[in-house]
Amino acid sequence: MKRRQFALPLACATALARTLRAQPKETPVVGFLYGASADKSTAYFTVFRNRLAAMGYVEGQTVAIEYRNAEGHYDRLPGFATELVQHKVSAIVAVSLPAVLAAKAATATIPIVFLTGANPVTTGLVASFNRPGGNLTGFSLLSPTMAAKQIEMLREIVPKAELIGVLANPTNRIHESQLADMQTAALDQKIRLSTARASTQQEIEAAFAGLSQQMASAVIIPGDSLFQDRLDQIVALEARYRLPTVYESPEFPVSGGLMNYGASFLDAFGDIATYTGRILKGAKPADLPVEQTTKFKLVINLKTAQALGLTIPPSVLARADEVIE
């Protein structure tokens, strides 16, 4: 009798275990919070999805991705971040400092993988690079030497340049720290900087007109989701005012801008996909150190240089990763 009483619960437990094993696992959902629009970021999203697929997470099959694109309107990001939290996503990928700050404010528990040009320690995202702590980790595109190299290359291309304009987005906190780096680099190279701030289509138009009136010799445009979305407008303004411009993103010279020097966004999107996959497999953000990009790309559009009446020195061409003719 005792043996029968013992065997019954054992059989029930075995049957329950088999049932649980037979049940399909719930498909994880990744929230993607981005400041730019989707149509300007197709190549980046493709790299992200391909790297996730290589780790066993195929969109629409073994993982779902909820995209929230602010299209340059950063005031939409907090609401989008709240939506993703309410959707009970398994992880949030946040690209650009405004997106990361919105995600951080929305949740202290859901893992967040970020990609930003800001210093993640001084902006309060993580405790340190090696030991992030909390629920955030990711990749920083920060490079203290980037501003100096951008100014240096503009000086080589426009030797008589005395005043260089900088277009900054006042709604993007990172630009203030970048402006400080540029000012330091400009002083070292005996160049004056003029900052024009713009956060709308009309303000971008006015910024270029103002820099032209100030007799700026060239322009630097830091990375920004709004500027990415206004790519066609900005490239057209560069041509209209004949202002040689250096950008961070290679999409600009590909679309007719003069040149870019900055971190490789394609590589960076692959990196954040790798961290996202590791988190889906069980890794904790606090155990994944924040990494800094070491890959920078220089693309030069020679056709645009010719239209602007410029001759690109061999010393600059020799450093280019890609030359568009």
C-alpha positions as CSV (number, residue, x, y, z in Angstrom):
1,M,0.0,0.0,0.0
2,K,2.8,2.4,0.9
3,R,4.6,1.5,-2.3
4,R,1.5,2.4,-4.4
5,Q,1.1,5.7,-2.5
6,F,4.7,6.6,-3.2
7,A,4.5,5.6,-6.9
8,L,1.5,7.8,-7.7
9,P,3.0,11.2,-6.9
10,L,6.2,10.1,-8.6
11,A,4.4,9.2,-11.8
12,C,2.5,12.5,-11.7
13,A,5.7,14.5,-11.3
14,T,7.3,12.6,-14.2
15,A,4.3,13.3,-16.4
16,L,4.4,17.0,-15.5
17,A,8.1,17.3,-16.3
18,R,7.4,15.7,-19.7
19,T,4.6,18.2,-20.4
20,L,6.8,21.2,-19.4
21,R,9.6,20.0,-21.7
22,A,7.1,19.5,-24.6
23,Q,5.8,23.1,-24.3
24,P,7.4,25.5,-26.7
25,K,9.6,28.2,-25.2
26,E,8.2,31.8,-25.4
27,T,9.8,33.8,-28.1
28,P,11.9,36.6,-26.7
29,V,11.1,40.2,-27.7
30,V,13.8,42.8,-28.2
31,G,12.8,46.5,-28.1
32,F,14.8,48.8,-30.4
33,L,14.8,52.4,-29.4
34,Y,16.4,54.7,-32.0
35,G,16.4,58.5,-32.6
36,A,16.5,58.4,-36.4
37,S,13.9,57.1,-38.9
38,A,14.0,53.5,-40.2
39,D,14.4,54.4,-43.8
40,K,17.7,56.2,-43.1
41,S,19.1,53.2,-41.2
42,T,18.3,50.2,-43.3
43,A,21.9,49.1,-43.6
44,Y,22.4,49.3,-39.9
45,F,19.3,47.3,-39.0
46,T,20.3,44.7,-41.6
47,V,23.7,44.2,-39.9
48,F,22.0,44.0,-36.5
49,R,19.5,41.4,-37.6
50,N,22.1,39.3,-39.4
51,R,24.4,39.2,-36.4
52,L,21.5,38.2,-34.2
53,A,20.5,35.5,-36.6
54,A,24.1,34.1,-36.5
55,M,23.6,33.7,-32.8
56,G,20.4,31.7,-33.3
57,Y,17.9,34.6,-33.0
58,V,16.1,35.0,-36.4
59,E,13.6,37.8,-36.5
60,G,10.1,36.5,-37.0
61,Q,11.1,32.9,-36.0
62,T,13.1,32.7,-32.8
63,V,13.0,36.4,-31.8
64,A,10.6,39.3,-32.3
65,I,11.9,42.9,-32.6
66,E,9.7,45.9,-31.6
67,Y,11.1,49.0,-33.4
68,R,10.5,52.5,-32.1
69,N,12.0,55.3,-34.3
70,A,11.8,58.9,-33.1
71,E,12.7,60.3,-36.6
72,G,14.8,63.0,-35.0
73,H,12.1,64.1,-32.5
74,Y,13.8,63.3,-29.2
75,D,10.8,64.3,-27.2
76,R,9.1,61.1,-28.4
77,L,11.7,58.8,-26.9
78,P,10.4,58.7,-23.3
79,G,7.0,57.6,-24.5
80,F,8.5,55.0,-26.8
81,A,10.6,53.6,-23.9
82,T,7.6,53.3,-21.7
83,E,5.8,51.4,-24.4
84,L,8.6,48.9,-24.7
85,V,8.6,48.4,-21.0
86,Q,4.9,47.8,-21.0
87,H,5.4,45.3,-23.8
88,K,7.5,43.3,-21.4
89,V,10.5,43.1,-23.8
90,S,13.4,40.8,-22.8
91,A,16.0,43.5,-23.6
92,I,16.1,47.1,-25.0
93,V,18.6,48.2,-27.5
94,A,19.1,52.0,-27.4
95,V,21.0,54.0,-30.0
96,S,22.1,57.6,-29.3
97,L,22.4,59.3,-25.9
98,P,18.8,60.7,-25.8
99,A,17.5,57.1,-26.5
100,V,19.7,55.6,-23.8
101,L,18.6,58.2,-21.2
102,A,15.0,57.6,-22.0
103,A,15.4,53.8,-21.7
104,K,17.3,54.2,-18.4
105,A,14.5,56.4,-17.0
106,A,11.9,53.9,-18.0
107,T,13.3,50.7,-16.4
108,A,15.8,49.7,-13.8
109,T,15.4,45.9,-14.4
110,I,15.1,45.2,-18.1
111,P,18.6,44.8,-19.7
112,I,19.6,47.7,-21.9
113,V,22.3,47.5,-24.5
114,F,23.4,51.0,-25.7
115,L,25.4,52.6,-28.5
116,T,26.4,56.2,-27.9
117,G,29.1,58.6,-28.6
118,A,29.0,59.9,-25.1
119,N,31.2,58.9,-22.2
120,P,28.9,56.4,-20.4
121,V,30.6,57.0,-17.0
122,T,30.5,60.8,-16.9
123,T,26.9,60.8,-18.2
124,G,25.8,58.4,-15.4
125,L,24.9,55.5,-17.6
126,V,27.3,53.0,-15.8
127,A,29.5,52.9,-12.8
128,S,32.6,52.1,-14.8
129,F,33.7,50.6,-18.1
130,N,34.9,47.3,-16.7
131,R,32.1,46.9,-14.1
132,P,29.0,48.7,-15.4
133,G,26.7,47.6,-12.6
134,G,22.9,47.9,-12.9
135,N,21.0,46.9,-16.1
136,L,23.0,48.8,-18.7
137,T,26.0,47.9,-20.9
138,G,27.0,48.5,-24.4
139,F,29.4,50.3,-26.7
140,S,30.8,53.9,-26.7
141,L,31.9,55.6,-29.9
142,L,33.8,58.1,-27.8
143,S,37.2,59.2,-29.2
144,P,39.0,62.2,-27.7
145,T,41.2,62.5,-30.9
146,M,38.3,62.5,-33.4
147,A,37.7,66.2,-33.3
148,A,41.4,67.0,-33.7
149,K,41.7,64.7,-36.7
150,Q,38.6,66.2,-38.4
151,I,40.0,69.7,-38.0
152,E,43.4,68.6,-39.1
153,M,42.1,67.1,-42.3
154,L,40.0,70.2,-43.0
155,R,43.1,72.3,-42.6
156,E,44.9,70.1,-45.1
157,I,42.1,70.4,-47.6
158,V,41.4,74.1,-47.0
159,P,44.9,75.4,-46.0
160,K,43.7,79.0,-45.6
161,A,40.8,78.2,-43.3
162,E,40.7,80.5,-40.3
163,L,37.0,79.9,-39.2
164,I,35.3,76.5,-39.1
165,G,31.6,76.2,-38.3
166,V,30.1,73.5,-36.2
167,L,26.4,72.4,-36.4
168,A,25.1,71.3,-33.0
169,N,21.7,70.0,-31.9
170,P,20.8,71.7,-28.6
171,T,18.4,68.8,-27.7
172,N,21.3,66.3,-27.8
173,R,23.3,66.5,-24.6
174,I,26.4,64.9,-26.1
175,H,27.1,67.8,-28.4
176,E,28.1,70.1,-25.6
177,S,30.9,67.8,-24.6
178,Q,31.9,67.3,-28.2
179,L,32.0,71.1,-28.7
180,A,34.4,71.3,-25.7
181,D,36.8,68.8,-27.4
182,M,36.5,70.7,-30.7
183,Q,37.4,74.0,-29.0
184,T,40.5,72.5,-27.5
185,A,41.6,71.0,-30.8
186,A,40.8,74.3,-32.6
187,L,43.0,76.3,-30.2
188,D,45.9,73.8,-30.6
189,Q,45.6,74.3,-34.4
190,K,45.0,78.1,-34.2
191,I,41.6,77.8,-35.7
192,R,38.4,79.7,-34.6
193,L,35.2,77.9,-34.3
194,S,31.6,79.2,-34.7
195,T,28.8,77.1,-33.4
196,A,25.4,77.1,-35.0
197,R,22.6,75.3,-33.1
198,A,19.7,73.7,-34.9
199,S,17.0,71.2,-34.0
200,T,14.5,71.7,-36.9
201,Q,14.6,71.8,-40.7
202,Q,14.3,75.6,-40.7
203,E,17.0,76.1,-38.1
204,I,19.4,73.9,-40.2
205,E,18.7,76.1,-43.2
206,A,19.4,79.2,-41.1
207,A,22.5,77.7,-39.6
208,F,24.2,77.2,-42.9
209,A,23.2,80.7,-44.1
210,G,24.6,82.2,-40.9
211,L,27.9,80.3,-41.2
212,S,28.2,81.4,-44.8
213,Q,27.7,85.1,-43.8
214,Q,30.4,84.7,-41.2
215,M,32.7,83.6,-44.0
216,A,33.3,80.2,-42.5
217,S,35.8,78.1,-44.6
218,A,34.3,74.7,-43.7
219,V,31.9,73.0,-41.4
220,I,32.0,70.0,-39.0
221,I,28.7,68.1,-38.3
222,P,28.8,65.7,-35.4
223,G,26.8,62.5,-35.3
224,D,23.1,63.0,-34.6
225,S,19.8,61.2,-35.4
226,L,18.1,64.4,-36.5
227,F,21.0,65.3,-38.8
228,Q,20.9,61.8,-40.2
229,D,17.3,62.2,-41.0
230,R,18.0,65.6,-42.7
231,L,20.9,64.1,-44.7
232,D,19.6,65.2,-48.2
233,Q,18.9,68.7,-46.9
234,I,22.3,69.1,-45.3
235,V,24.2,67.8,-48.3
236,A,22.3,70.2,-50.6
237,L,23.2,73.1,-48.3
238,E,26.8,72.2,-48.3
239,A,26.7,72.4,-52.1
240,R,24.6,75.6,-52.2
241,Y,26.9,77.6,-49.8
242,R,30.0,75.8,-51.1
243,L,31.1,74.9,-47.6
244,P,33.4,71.9,-47.4
245,T,31.9,69.7,-44.7
246,V,33.2,66.7,-42.7
247,Y,30.6,64.4,-41.1
248,E,30.8,61.4,-38.8
249,S,28.6,59.1,-40.8
250,P,29.7,57.7,-44.2
251,E,26.2,58.0,-45.6
252,F,26.8,61.7,-46.1
253,P,29.7,61.4,-48.6
254,V,28.0,58.5,-50.3
255,S,25.0,60.8,-50.8
256,G,27.1,63.7,-52.1
257,G,28.8,65.3,-49.0
258,L,32.5,65.9,-49.1
259,M,33.8,63.5,-46.5
260,N,33.3,61.7,-43.2
261,Y,35.6,60.7,-40.4
262,G,34.1,58.7,-37.6
263,A,33.5,55.3,-36.0
264,S,32.2,52.5,-38.2
265,F,28.5,52.4,-37.4
266,L,28.1,49.1,-39.3
267,D,30.6,47.4,-37.1
268,A,29.0,49.0,-34.0
269,F,25.5,47.7,-34.9
270,G,27.0,44.3,-35.2
271,D,28.7,44.6,-31.8
272,I,25.4,45.7,-30.0
273,A,23.7,42.7,-31.7
274,T,26.3,40.4,-30.2
275,Y,25.7,41.8,-26.7
276,T,22.0,41.5,-27.2
277,G,22.3,37.9,-28.2
278,R,24.5,37.1,-25.2
279,I,21.9,38.7,-22.9
280,L,19.1,36.7,-24.5
281,K,21.2,33.6,-23.7
282,G,21.3,34.6,-20.0
283,A,24.3,37.0,-19.6
284,K,23.8,39.9,-17.2
285,P,24.6,43.5,-18.3
286,A,26.6,44.0,-15.1
287,D,28.9,41.2,-16.2
288,L,29.5,42.6,-19.7
289,P,32.1,45.4,-19.8
290,V,31.4,48.6,-21.8
291,E,33.6,48.6,-24.8
292,Q,35.0,51.5,-26.9
293,T,35.1,51.3,-30.6
294,T,38.6,51.3,-32.2
295,K,37.5,51.2,-35.9
296,F,37.2,54.6,-37.6
297,K,36.4,55.2,-41.3
298,L,37.4,57.9,-43.7
299,V,35.3,58.3,-46.9
300,I,36.0,61.0,-49.4
301,N,33.8,62.0,-52.4
302,L,36.2,63.3,-55.1
303,K,33.3,64.4,-57.3
304,T,32.1,66.7,-54.6
305,A,35.6,68.0,-53.9
306,Q,35.9,68.9,-57.6
307,A,32.5,70.7,-57.5
308,L,33.7,72.7,-54.5
309,G,36.9,73.6,-56.3
310,L,39.1,71.6,-53.9
311,T,42.1,69.4,-54.5
312,I,42.4,66.6,-52.0
313,P,46.1,66.3,-51.0
314,P,47.7,62.8,-51.5
315,S,48.4,62.7,-47.8
316,V,44.6,62.7,-47.1
317,L,43.7,60.4,-49.9
318,A,46.3,57.9,-48.7
319,R,44.4,57.6,-45.4
320,A,41.0,57.1,-46.9
321,D,39.2,53.8,-46.5
322,E,37.0,54.6,-49.5
323,V,37.2,57.2,-52.3
324,I,34.1,58.0,-54.3
325,E,35.0,59.1,-57.9
